[in-house]
Amino acid sequence: MTATNYDFVNAPDRRHTDSVKWDVKDGELPMWIADMDFKTAPEIIKAMQKKIALGAFGYEWPQTDYFNAVADWYEKEHGFRPENEWMIFTTGVVPAISSIVRRVSHIGDNVLVQEPVYNIFFNSIENNGRHVLSSDLILDGQTYQINWQDLEEKLALPLTTLMIFCNPHNPVGKVWTKAEVQKMAELCAKHHVVLLSDEIHGDIVRNDQGYTSAFSVNGAAQENVISLVSPSKTFNVAALHAATAIVPGENLRNMVNRGLNSDEVAEPNLLAIPATIAAYEHGHEWLHALIEQLEENFAYAERFIKDNLPQVKVITGDATYLMWLDVEQVTDDSQKLADFIRKETGLIISAGSVYRGNGHDFLRINLACPMTMVKDGMERLNKGIEYFK
């Protein structure tokens, strides 16, 4: 099937289907939670249907073909092939993060993050009795930068034992350079802090930027990193609950493996293996077509905001399908603004305040949907901000 045959125009109607995103009132338009309103690749659906047709669903365990598929994908799409022995199946990136927090750090330790950052990190840290320690990203005009001095000072603290690195970064859409990822890994190793890299958005990188996986770093620092990858964001299969931990260091890998198994987050469901293999073996053309559509969506939204909402600033980022909007000139209470926009227009977007840091000045909007929906969302956003007082 060629890329031109993929449908990014028609969105399945997910109302009344147990969808978290589409559990909304009539007339509301959800553009918040990070899943897409596109059908997944037909190659994945075909593999799932074949499995269902088997009619028997006992216990399963990933074999060499699963790990080969993951390795092939990262070699072809991202230029570095992980060794099969580095990989462990897990039921999701977030369950794995929570398990690793419990296994690698201790109660009362600091877990370092870079705010504003994906809010569920805070749950994984705080619900397990650890402290969130942030080295806040610095907004430098149009982009965010790392405060390297502050970061190293906090990594050096005796109670800092783990860092959760959002790579690429959600919500700001930052693609870290190869040099930045290498430096991050080396600083963590220098201060005996395990680097846990959430790479769930790694495939969703626009404008030919590419991303650098933590497991591909050079030198001794590689022994100290954990990368978590998944087809869930890439192919809109979040409910598949399938991910892979990639841990080059044998000692660290054994710790992670023991934690995932102790927490019972290491066994696949009936569709996890065939769907992941199909995604990684046959999903290349679909992904590239998706990226083209996302580039169109972002270009339209950026133009619309520039032309109609001069008080709103788009913070440019080449990763994720999530746009980060600076609304500082409108309000310093993004939750109040998001609530108002929903009440007045039915548009549901994320308040940046949940990501902490300077997120109270921002909104996050999901553009992974047909262009008709993007246009509808922009009109509602315009109306909501125009009426906001």
Secondary structure by P-SEA (a helix, b strand, c coil): cccccccccccccccccccccccccccccccccccccccccaaaaaaaaaaaacccccbbbbcaaaaaaaaaaaaaccccccccccccccccaaaaaaaaaaccccccbbbbbccccccaaaaaaaaacbbbbbccccccccccccaaaaaaaaaacccccbbbbccccccccccccaaaaaaaaaaaaaacbbbbbbccccccccccbbbbbcccccccccccbbbbbcccccccccccbbbbbbbccaaaaaaaaaaaaaaccccccccaaaaaaaaaacaaaaaaaaaaaaaaaaaaaaaaaaaccccccccccccccbbbbbcccccccaaaaaaaaaacccbbbbcccccccccccbbbbbccccaaaaaaaaaaaaaaaaacc
